[in-house]
Amino acid sequence: MKAVSRKILEQVIAATTEPVLVVRIDQPDWPVVLANPAFKTIGNDDVLGKPFADVVEAISGRELALEVSETVRSREEASLPIESNGREFLLALRPLRLDDNSDPSYYAVYWRSGAGGGSAEGAEMHHALLKAKRRIRDLSRDDPVTGLLNARAFADVFEHDWAVAQREKGKLSLVTFVLNDFSAYLQVFGRHATDSCLRRVGQAIRRCLRRASDVVARPDGERFIVLSHASDEDGVREFASRISTAVRELGLHHPRSDSSKFVTVSYDVSVADVSAEKRDARQFLKELLDSIAE
């Protein structure tokens, strides 16, 4: 069977009554490349070229945008129950591959009302299955203390984004954070309270991310790392300073800190011109993390 032309596909999608977006995920910020007329019922019709995470955030809020971004980064299918404009939908995300062995270059996104043509029981079972698969994925990708990405998952994300930036001749920014006087905090309060502190700091950093496509991870111990596609070093430093302030404003008491009576973080900023880099992504990341004082 011959490949169906883009014109035919556009007509088919345009005739679909459920809102549909097609997103390109092999480019920075995952731009929307196609939106059908039905999408106007839930969102702005001027979305072509806009970052996908920003579009979702405008419709359903930042938390959903973060969850959707994590799904896209995992390159897996997902189904999420949501509400938009007083209506209930099942947000379905499906990776699109040119063949069985290739990485997906696009995602199709559907806002499905009801069971989408099948039985309610079938839709519920499908959603439960996808939720279970997502949970299994998260157990292997998440840091068990903070719920952020772990070192291995972050390295996978970084390698993918590095390859995109290299092709697009772009830059990537990394901000590393270290909890000050961490071992002293552990000695005073013990492991349970320290884990709680790490979770709250991780949540504070996550709330400060400027876009849902930004990524934060806890590679180990007292260290956190943020990946952004921002290329302006002064802007990235200002962003890192805001995060540092947000952590201090948590007001977590630290009686043995040498710098403050509260828990604070130190940070370092690195902006990589990927196309000019002689190191590969994994070597760059390893050297960066190794340079951070334990």
Residue pairs with C-beta under 8 A, 6 or more apart in sequence:
10 34
13 20
13 22
13 34
13 36
14 36
14 37
16 36
16 38
17 38
18 38
18 110
18 111
18 112
18 113
18 116
19 36
19 38
19 39
19 41
19 42
19 43
19 110
19 111
20 34
20 35
20 36
20 38
20 39
20 108
20 109
20 110
20 111
21 32
21 34
21 35
21 36
21 39
21 47
21 52
21 55
21 108
21 109
22 32
22 33
22 34
22 35
22 96
22 106
22 107
22 108
22 109
23 30
23 31
23 32
23 33
23 52
23 72
23 106
23 107
23 108
23 109
24 30
24 31
24 33
24 105
24 106
25 52
25 72
25 95
25 104
25 105
25 106
25 107
26 103
26 105
26 164
27 164
27 168
28 161
28 164
28 165
28 168
28 170
28 229
29 51
29 52
29 53
29 211
29 213
29 229
30 51
30 52
30 53
30 72
30 107
30 213
31 48
31 49
31 50
31 51
31 52
32 47
32 48
32 49
32 50
32 51
32 52
32 55
33 48
33 49
33 106
34 48
35 45
35 47
35 48
39 45
39 47
39 111
41 85
42 59
42 84
42 85
42 87
42 89
42 111
43 55
43 58
43 59
44 58
47 55
51 211
51 213
52 68
52 72
52 107
52 109
52 213
53 65
53 68
53 69
53 211
53 212
53 213
54 65
54 211
54 212
56 64
56 65
56 68
56 212
57 64
57 65
57 212
59 84
60 82
60 83
60 84
60 91
62 212
64 80
64 82
64 91
65 212
66 206
66 209
66 212
67 80
68 78
68 80
68 91
68 93
68 212
69 212
69 213
71 78
71 93
71 134
72 93
72 107
73 157
73 160
73 215
74 137
74 141
75 95
75 103
75 104
76 95
76 133
76 134
76 137
77 92
77 93
77 94
77 95
77 130
78 92
78 93
78 130
78 134
79 90
79 91
79 92
79 93
79 126
79 127
79 130
79 131
80 90
80 91
80 93
81 88
81 89
81 90
81 91
81 127
82 88
82 89
82 90
82 91
82 111
83 89
84 111
87 113
88 113
89 111
89 112
89 113
90 111
90 112
90 113
90 116
90 123
90 127
91 109
91 110
91 111
91 112
92 109
92 110
92 112
92 116
93 107
93 108
93 109
94 107
94 108
94 109
94 110
95 104
95 106
95 107
96 104
96 105
96 106
96 107
96 108
97 103
97 104
97 105
98 105
110 116
114 120
114 123
115 122
115 123
116 123
140 153
141 149
141 150
141 152
141 153
142 148
142 149
142 150
142 153
143 149
143 150
143 202
143 217
143 218
145 195
145 198
145 199
145 218
146 198
146 199
146 201
146 202
146 203
146 218
147 199
147 202
148 202
148 206
148 216
148 217
148 218
148 224
149 157
149 215
149 216
149 217
149 218
150 217
150 218
150 219
151 217
151 219
151 220
153 217
154 215
154 217
154 219
154 225
154 227
155 281
155 282
155 285
157 215
157 217
157 227
158 172
158 227
158 281
158 285
159 281
159 282
161 172
161 227
161 229
162 172
162 274
162 280
162 281
162 284
163 281
164 170
165 171
165 172
165 229
165 272
165 274
165 275
166 274
166 275
169 274
169 275
170 229
170 231
170 274
170 275
171 229
171 231
171 271
171 272
171 273
171 274
172 227
172 228
172 229
172 271
172 272
172 274
173 227
173 228
173 229
173 230
173 231
173 233
173 236
173 269
173 270
173 271
173 272
174 225
174 226
174 227
174 228
174 269
174 270
174 271
174 272
174 285
174 288
175 225
175 226
175 228
175 236
175 239
175 240
175 243
175 267
175 268
175 269
175 270
176 223
176 224
176 225
176 226
176 267
176 268
176 270
176 288
176 289
176 292
177 205
177 223
177 224
177 225
177 226
177 240
177 243
177 244
177 247
177 265
177 266
177 267
178 222
178 223
178 224
178 265
178 266
178 267
178 292
178 293
179 185
179 197
179 198
179 201
179 222
179 223
179 263
179 264
179 265
180 257
180 258
180 259
180 260
180 263
180 264
180 265
180 266
181 254
181 256
181 257
181 258
181 259
182 194
182 221
182 222
184 254
184 256
184 257
185 194
185 197
185 254
185 256
185 257
185 263
186 194
187 256
188 255
188 256
189 197
197 252
197 263
198 218
198 222
200 250
200 252
201 224
201 247
201 250
201 252
201 263
201 265
202 216
202 218
202 224
204 243
204 246
204 247
204 250
205 216
205 224
205 226
205 243
205 246
205 247
206 216
207 246
208 239
208 242
208 243
208 246
209 215
209 216
209 226
209 228
210 228
210 230
210 239
211 228
213 229
214 226
214 227
214 228
214 229
215 226
215 227
216 224
216 225
216 226
216 227
217 224
217 225
217 227
218 224
218 225
219 225
219 289
221 294
223 289
223 292
224 265
225 289
226 240
226 243
228 236
228 239
230 236
230 239
231 271
233 269
233 271
236 269
236 271
237 269
240 267
240 269
241 267
243 265
243 267
244 264
244 265
244 266
244 267
247 263
247 264
247 265
248 260
248 262
248 263
248 264
250 262
250 263
251 262
252 262
252 263
253 261
253 262
253 263
254 260
254 261
254 262
254 263
254 264
255 261
257 263
257 264
268 292
270 288
272 284
277 284
279 287
